[in-house]
Amino acid sequence: MLRADLTDAIRQAALAELIDSGYARMSMDAIARRAGVGKAAIYRRWASKEPLVLEILTRLADEAVPLPDTGTLREDVEGFVRHASALRADPRTMRVLTDLTAEATRNPRLAAAMQTSAEQPRRAAGARLLHRAVDRGELPADLDTELAVDCLVGLAYLRPRTPWQPAESLDDGITPLVEVILAALAACRRR
């Protein structure tokens, strides 16, 4: 039986190594040193760094997608946008996402896993948020859900941010971004 505390220590060490060294340069030796375990302890759990990183991504994504339920579309969208802005303001998160996005261009399995672990949970949360708004009558019953999810998730999470943009300036843009998203959602009707 594998010890859960060692497994957690290895995951934490791998995440730290991913942040500090990047995917291409991270090694099982470095992870083992950080975790204070032998490499055999890692290989008993994961065959290589790829499945280890994919598991970390999946766990982070599961924790990282909140689903606000304030009772109004405006406040739910604002909560969704605030969460996305907080992720973009975290330099460690951005370093990992930038590095893995670049690596995914060379690694189809990593690209597919990133889509599964990052994009799909966000889209599912966005769809639930929108369905609640339709049920409350805040969005039209003939909402084109796929297009609306594209608008919500795309504008909230994929909005460009430059590395030199100060984190506090992100708050300044939340209200206008929420307004743009609400206008886009109102226009997302099946034709």
N, C-alpha and C positions, 0 to 999 in steps of 0.2 A: 504494500500500500504506500502510495506517495504522500509525503508529508505536505499538508496544505500550507504551512508556514514557509517551507522552502520554495514551494511553487510560487507563492506570492512574492517572496524575496527575489526570485529569478525574474518574474514579470517586472517588478519595480526597477531592478538593475538593467533589464533590457530596455525599458522605456528611457531611463537616464542615459544609457549608451546611445540610443537612437537620437535623443535630443542633442547630446554632446558631439557625437561622431557622424551621424547620418547613417542611412541604411547601408550604403555601399561599403563604408569603412567599419561598421560595427562588426565585432567578431564574438564568437562563442567564448574565446579566452577572456576577452575584456568583460563580458557579461558575468562569467564565472568569478572573476576577481571581485567585481563589484558586489556580487551576491554572497561572496564568501563560501562558495561551493565548488566542487570539482565539476569539470565539464561533463562527466558521466551523469551527474544529477540533472543536467539540462537535457542531454540526449535521451534520457529515460522518458522525458516529457514531450520533447519536440525533436524531430529528425534534423531540422536545420533552423536557421534564423527566420526563414520565410514563414513557416507556420506559427512560430512564436510571435512575430510581428503582427501577423494576421489576427491572432487571438487577442493581442493587446488592442489592436484597432477595433475589433468587434466589441470588446468590453468597454472601451472608451466611448464608442458610439452609443452603446446601450445606456450609458450614464449621461450622455451629453445632449440628448434631445428632450427638452422639457415640453410638456403639452399644457400651456396655460388654459385655464378654464375660469375666466372671470365673469362670464355671463354676457359679455358683449364682444362683438367682432373686433372693434377698434382696440380694446384693451388686450384681447388675445393676440392680435397681430403685433401690438407694441411689445408684449412679452416675448413673442417669437423673435422679433427684430432685436430686442435688447440682448437676448441670449446669443444670437449670431454675432452681434457687435462685440460682446464680451469675448467670444472665441477669437475673433480677429484681433482683439487688443492684446491677447496673450502671446508674447513673443515665442514661448516654447511651443505652443500649439501651432503657430504659423510656421516655425522652423521645421517641425515634423511634417506638416501637411505639404509644404513646399518641396521638401526633400522627397517625400513619398510620391508626390505627383510627378516629379521628374523621373523617379525610378520606375513608376508605372508605365511610362512611355516605352521602356525597354523590357518590362516584365508583365505579360498579359494576365498571369494569375494574380499578381498584386493589383493590377488595374481592376480586375473583376471583383476582387475582395474589397477594394476601396469603395467601389460602387455599392456593393452589398452592405458594407458596414457603416458607411457614411451617408451615402445618398438615399438609400431606401428607407432607413428609419426617419430621416427628415421629411421625406415625401409622405410617408405614412402618417406622421404626426400632423403635417400640414393638411392632409386630406381629412383627418378626423376633426381638426379645428374648423375646416370649411363646412363639413357636413353638419356640425353643430350649429353653425351660423345659418345654414339653409333651414334646418329644423326650427330655428327661432324666427325665421322670416327676415333675417338681415341680408341674405343673399337670395337671388332668384332660384326658384325650383328647377329651372332649366340651365343651371350653372354647368359650364363645361369644366368638370372637375380636374381633368388632366391639365388643361391650359391654366386654370386657376392655381393649381399646385405649382406648375412651372413658374408662374408670376411670383407667388409667395416665397417659395424656397429660393428661386434664382435671385430675386431682388434682396432677400434677407441674408442669404449665406454667401452668394457669389459676387456681391457688390465689390468692385475693386477697392483695394486699400494699399497705399504705398507704405513700405517699411518705415519711412521717416515720418509718417503721419502720427502726431501725438494721440495717445489713447483717449484723452479727454475730448478731442475734437469729434470723436465718434458719437458721443452723446448729442452734440449739436445737430447732427444729421438725422436723428431718429424720428422726430416728429414729421419732417418733410418726407422721409422715406415711407413712413406709415401712411401718409396721405396718398402718395403715389401708388402704394400697394392696394389701398382701399379702392382707388379709382380704377386700377387695373382689374381688380376682382369684380367690380360692378359691371365691367364690360365683357367678362368671360361667360358668354352665353352660347349654348349650342345653336347652331344655325341650320 
